[in-house]
Amino acid sequence: MQKKRLPNRNQQRKGFTLMEVLIVMAILVILGTIVVTNFSGVLSQSKADSAKIQMQNFEQPLELYKLGVGQYPTTDTGLEALITQPPNAPDGKWRGPYLKASEIPADPWGNAYDYQAADGGFTITSSGEDGATGTDDDVTHTVSQ
């Protein structure tokens, strides 16, 4: 006598159920959200670090300017005095350009640096990611004499 075989349920199944696909998609979305959230914090911090390094790189050209002219550029002339001779520079003392660039580089967020001369020193500020000065994400570099 031959046994009658019952069809195996697993042999008939050829794909995933809708519930299985939805669960996998939910897991992927959760993992993606976690990764993107962590990565955006790292990217923002790396841009702030890059801005600090750029501002520190302005120090040497500003010191060379001070050696030649006798003082740091004024707030009115700003960092542009490192590339083009300002009208208030004493005759024959400006020996620039002090930067190899043809224009002052922007901060990592594409904004211009703010330069302020004060009491024989200077302060360079990047407005940060939001582009507004005076907020928590500002990056500042100060040199005082």
Residue pairs with C-beta under 8 A, 6 or more apart in sequence:
44 129
44 137
47 108
47 109
47 129
48 108
48 128
48 137
48 139
50 108
51 107
51 108
51 126
51 128
51 139
52 139
52 141
54 105
54 107
54 108
54 113
55 113
55 124
55 126
55 139
55 141
56 141
58 79
58 82
58 113
58 124
58 141
59 143
61 82
61 98
61 99
62 72
62 73
62 82
62 98
62 122
62 143
64 95
64 98
65 72
65 73
65 81
65 82
65 94
65 96
65 98
66 72
68 93
68 94
68 95
68 96
69 89
69 90
69 93
69 94
70 90
70 93
71 117
71 120
72 117
72 120
72 121
72 122
73 79
73 80
73 81
73 82
73 86
73 115
73 117
73 122
74 81
74 86
74 88
74 117
75 115
75 116
75 117
75 118
76 88
77 86
77 88
78 115
79 104
79 113
79 115
79 124
80 86
80 104
81 89
81 94
81 96
82 96
82 97
82 98
82 99
82 104
83 96
83 97
83 98
83 99
83 101
83 102
83 103
83 104
84 96
84 97
85 94
85 96
86 94
104 112
104 113
106 112
106 113
107 113
107 126
107 127
107 139
108 126
109 126
109 127
109 128
109 129
109 131
111 126
111 127
111 131
113 124
113 125
113 126
114 124
114 125
114 126
114 127
114 133
115 122
115 123
115 124
116 122
116 123
116 124
116 125
118 144
119 144
119 145
120 144
120 145
121 142
121 143
121 144
121 145
122 142
122 143
123 140
123 141
123 142
123 143
124 140
124 141
124 142
125 133
125 138
125 139
125 140
125 141
126 138
126 139
126 140
127 133
127 135
127 137
127 138
128 135
128 137
128 138
128 139
129 137
130 137
